[in-house]
């Protein structure tokens, strides 16, 4: 409950081949705070989760290498990403975007 999502930008490059960057601006008030990036396929299957936070008190972006949690490279196609966490002011934030892998 100690994270504030200040801003989130469009993923780039998008479409991507090897790696995509999702820019955002988190302000973190305690080292125990964190948020997560989740990647889903169009069937809704969760392919990858990356925890963000506990890295510094101000996080600017996270990269995804186009691999699932088991290290398998995902196929070309459309994927959905979600950044979730808790707001300092209360409640959760949940931002969803689309990625295209070539």
Secondary structure, DSSP 8 states (H G I E B T S, - for coil): --EEEEEE---BSSSBSS-EEEEEEEEESSTT-EEEEEEE-TT--EEEEEEEESS-SEEEEEEE-SB-TTS-B--SEEEEEEEEEEBTTSSEEEEEEEEEE-
